[in-house]
Amino acid sequence: MAQTLFEKVWDRHAVRKLPNGQTQLYIGLHLVHEVTSPQAFEALRVRGWRVHAPRRTFATLDHIMPTRFERRPFADPMAETMASALEKNCREHGIPLFDPSTGDQGIVHVIGPELGLTQPGMTIACGDSHTSTHGAFGALAFGIGTSQVRDVLASQTLAMSPLNVRRVDVRGRLGTGVYAKDLILAIIGRLGIHGGTGFAYEYAGETIERLSMEERMTLCNMSIEGGARIGYVNPDRTTFEYLRGRRFAPGSDGDAAAFARACAWWQDLASDPDASWADRVQLEAAEIAPMVTWGINPGQSVGVDSRVPHAAEAAGLAEALEFMGFTGGQAIAGTPIDVAFVGSCTNGRLSDLREAARIVAGQKVSPRVRALVVPGSQAVAAAAEREGLDEVFRQAGFDWRTAGCSMCLAMNADRLQGREICASTSNRNFKGRQGSPTGRTLLMSPAMVAAAAIAGEVVDVRTWVRETDVVAN
Amino acid sequence: MSSRIERVSGRAIVLDGNDLDTDRIMPARFLKAITFDGLETHVFEDDRRALTANGGRHPFDDPARAGARILITGSNFGCGSSREHAPQALSRWGLQAIVAESFAEIFAGNSLMIGLVCASVSAADLERLRAAATDPTREFSLDVAGLRVTGGDVGAAVRIPDATRAALLSGAWDTTGLLLDDVAAIDRTAAVLPYVRGF
């Protein structure tokens, strides 16, 4: 019978039916970080349980990492306590920890893919809602809470109910200066921030097939912002070529036959053409402009050439307009910014930094703007430095930092002050998200953030890039 | 096995607004801890401070609502971050159930894991329940088995997913023990996965 990827992967990981009707689902990869795991490890300790599959569990430090180099102990005592707790827990249970000394540290959703840990056909869980990122590979990847982290540590399984699959078809080409970030913001704007509740989103169509793996990661990353706990792209040649030779990928020891067997298994998991989807929607890529959020959730966005809505257009808009200091009907372009942040699990990868660097090369950050680049991982930082991107950013007036989550959620020292307004490549514009209860966030693509940093205000990046400059499209 | 949850009774607290995200419920700076202890004092902290500064009062600062057991709120409650700190804080504050038009999925899952009941009602019923809860002394009762919430002379049907309801009623909502009942079955499933076995 024809099946979706979701159904195929789910069936292969189903351990048994539980008495309440849920499925006990095997988790193929468990990613752990310092914020949502300490209470879970403590629960294991209290009950005398061991980690069931330490070889399927990998940890890193990301949320609390300072992004200016600090020797241990960290200046922030709570950051030090959390880092130490993770180190101790990983030691006790034999879990590999990618700390800064390994050169592999970074945001959990950046390092999983780049190390080849993330593979098609896996079930992947992590105590972080942006685990949906890994769906870019054709994995079922989803965020969980700390009690579920405890369950996965103890049993390598979760009690789950299956989701429906909504196929999101995107046709045509994204325009010049329009990126995967704009595409996902447009999808969320169209389907709503809770339109995805109960669904896994399957992104498909020629536009999606043409996206690079890093672009697919940006897309899947923000599925949860549309309410979909899972977003995925069917694995294809782009997926396989990305994985070839990566450290934890099959055949990375030179066994070409093993890699070929893996590719065959992965290919078989893709949704069958005659599978049935619970719902289907279609978007036209060419209709999408560079997007900017104007409100307090990621569904409140407009094209950069558009105006923010009037309060009367829908319930809840008045609160958002008031918090953001916008007047209904005003143009989003020209909004002055105070801070520019390039980074996060959404847009902290090498291709993101390249796109931003292309805009800022030879330019200067506006004197009224504080600008920083936080690479998603040590590997991203090293690769960017090999290309000289760090110098491009520094010369333009950006701070070049070390890897971590940073100002996406401001659990380290990087945060907005007062009512500052930030052009940000991150994923959430919730009230207070960037560390100041009254701080304001405008989500956009790395190229748009770079252009805003130079101009000191929101500008249409399409007027900054020439056709020939844009390789991504 | 955790305790069976068949009914939640007590006074209500009402929070207006839709799409209240978990950053609002529990700002990230309070996640800097290795336990959940004391989170209840910070629930909705930034919203509470902002309202107080403007001369208003947040429901969670209203002494008449202290000790409330049931939160009545809008749609898509708990969207955003998967932080369990949000339902943990609400539970430790004293809430045992949340009645809303709808819930974000991860939030609802996290709530079940700690025995915090999430029940959905229609928009029209939500308005009637809100009105009934303007009296802070009114007693409400949420019947998990009967899928009904009542407060004064207002009664409404609630929706709780079948699996969630079964877990609450049987006391199997604290899942770890259940998941470890058949370790051999777990290992059998893993052993045939090519990426576990080796390609």
Interface residues (C-beta under 8 A of the other chain):
Chain A: R12 H13 A14 V15 R16 L18 P19 N20 G21 Q22 Q24 Y26 G28 V35 T36 P38 Q39 E42 A43 R47 W49 H52 A53 R56 H63 I64 D76 M78 A79 T81 M82 A85 Q119 G121 M122 G127 D128 S129 F142 G143 I144 G145 T146 S147 Q148 R150 D151 A154 S155 Q156 T157 L158 A159 S161 I193 H194 T197 G198 I224 E225 G227 R229 P250 G251 A258 F259 R261 A262 W265 N297 A315 G316 E319 L409 A410 M411 R428 F430 K431 G432 R433 G435 P437 T438
Chain B: G17 N18 D19 D21 D23 R24 P27 A28 R29 L31 K32 A33 I34 T35 F36 D46 D47 R49 A50 S75 N76 C79 G80 S81 S82 R83 E84 H85 P87 S102 F103 A104 E105 I106 G109 N110 M113 I114 P161 D162 A163 T164 A166 A167 S170 A172 D174 T175 T176 L178 L179 L180 D182 V183 A185 I186 R188 T189 A190 L193 P194 Y195 V196 G198 F199
